Amino acid sequence: MTASTANSPGLPALAPPPFSADDIDPRRRARALYWQGWSLTAIAEHLDVPYHSVRNWKARMRWDDADTMVRMESALELRWAVLVAKEAKEGRDFKELDLLGRQIERMARVRRYEAGGNEADLNPTVANRNAGPKKKPSRNFFSEEEIDELVRKLEAGMFGYQRTWYDAGLAERIRNILKSRQIGATFFFAREALVDALRTGRNQIFLSASKSQAFQFRSYILDFAKEVDVELRGENIKLFNDAELIFLGTNSRTAQSYHGNLYVDEVFWIPRYQELRKVASGMASQKRWRQTYFSTPSAISHEAYPFWTGALFNRGRPKAERVSIDVSHQALARGVHCADGQWRQIVTIEDAQASGCDLFDIDQLRREYSPDEFAQLFMCQFMDDGNSVFPLSVLQRCGVDSWELWTDWKPFMPRPFGARPVWLGYDPSSTGDSAALVVLAPPAVPDGKFRILERHQFKGADFADQAEFIRKTCARFNVTFIGIDVSGLGIGVFQLVNQFRPDAVSYSYNVELKTRMVLKAQDVISKGRLEWDAGYTDIPASFMAIRKAMTASGRQATYQASRSEDASHADIAWATMHALLNEPLEGVTAANSGFMEIS
């Protein structure tokens, strides 16, 4: 019927009939009241119907068999129907209709869940989150755009000598690099390795004297990934393309089970190098893997020195097959593929500056370090430890992997050594050299081992700043002894430290004291009673700098390092000996200690 027909003269207008709860089928009203808890008698009286009728409805319609959901749905449906039929609706009616609609929707979700669904059927948020196309989550994932951006950043951030290393890595199987300190080798090779892993899927193995040192690679890799907003996870990092980044200390028992590109840093400071080389080279024996060795120089007595010079290649070979390799700076400054199959290069600090590295003031460094020290640290000159009181071969036995062996040492905790006692040794700076502070853990038992937990050097800091650093160190550790040399600025540091640690002990250097300190250190080291993290290469370098000499009068022998106004290379060694001196020269015995055996 059209609208014009409905309004034609002589025909009544159509209008909806009035509707209320009283117009609902009495059987449905009776059921609703019954489910509200009304008795059959009360229902019959309220609806004005015979009692037996209500009883029959209950039996035929099985009111008692309905579950809770049915009863709730019926009540919602009745109320919704009444409100919909109401002509003059008020604001509260619309609110109630909206509420009823949401409750009906919730009932529908519960029905789906009861039929074998999941949480998404009950929670729309979960359903919306899972509504998109499903894809397998990838851990440590990089998109193609992110990989391209890392490549761009790597290439844009290279100095000239790093570009030479990169190009050599594309063509050479073995790179062997002798380098100056602090020219960014670990930083560069960490970034190079991540890019190679992403582009080729090859594993990358980082092997260092200690695990803590190997984790420096990991730190640089994490930072590099963050530059493209990727957060890498895992101690050993497994990338989305199955390439793995593996970080190892030299005492890792599982090292030989890995395979991939190999990076070994500070090879001239690694103890038992020949033993390590057999394991390390085996990890990269396949032709698709490359090996990279890089280090600052140590001493010509180190086991890696023949590997550098080619003498190791010649061992056991007939004279006709032996090679002669020129390892002078002049021959290797540009990088050379040598007759033993290795690519070698020497990069001094002057080479680095000439290749665009503007991070150093070389003239200032020459003022801060003695000529011998500058040559070893920055000009790639090996030390001759033949005249040293502490030869490298003896010192190397002290290097250990602290993360693996020192289970009570937690370096990243506020109290890294808990309540266990430590001794501090402090060596002051002269007019231009550096000062040092050593945190030494004494043996827990008689004739046990000392451990250098931390060592700190100060350059340019005044004595008040150094005293404040000692105070903060005392707050982090349970310090039971402090030994301070009071020569030079040491007297000012001692006076300030003495204000908060009246038990601090001062040392005034003389020939007898120096002799006693060196003899004590020699005794402890020769008996294998001193340990430090093998990654702390500055500790053995400091001890090697100490030599025997004659006093000015020529009447007595003494011990000294190059302690001119330019530099002191032995500050860490002297600081260590200040702490060691707290134990008697003869060690802890029943006569000089309070140890008691209880049976």
Secondary structure, DSSP 8 states (H G I E B T S, - for coil): --HHHHT-TTS---------GGGS-HHHHHHHHHHTT--HHHHHHHHT--HHHHHHHHHHHTGGG--HHHHHHHHHHHHHHHHHH-SS--HHHHHHHHHHHHHHHHHHHHHHHHTT--HHHH-HHHHHHT-S------TT---HHHHHHHHHHHHHT--HHHHHHHHHHHH-SEEEEEE-TTSSHHHHHHHHHHHHHHHH---EEEEESSHHHHHHHHHHHHHHHHTTT----SSSEE-TTS-EEEEEETT-TTGGG--SEEEEE-GGG-TTHHHHHHHHHHHT-STT--EEEEE---BTTSTTHHHHHTHHHHTTS-GGG------SHHHHTT-EE-TTS-EEEEE-HHHHHHTT-----HHHHHHHS-HHHHHHHHS---B-GGGBSS-HHHHGGGEE-HHHH-TT--TTSSSTTTT-EEEEEEE---SSS-EEEEEEE--SSTT--EEEEEEEEESS--HHHHHHHHHHHHHHSEEEEEEEE-TTTHHHHHHHHHHH-TT-EEE---HHHHHHHHHHHHHHHHTT-EEEETT-THHHHHHHT-EEEE-TTSSSEEEE---SSS--S-HHHHHHHHHHTTS-TT-S-TTTS------
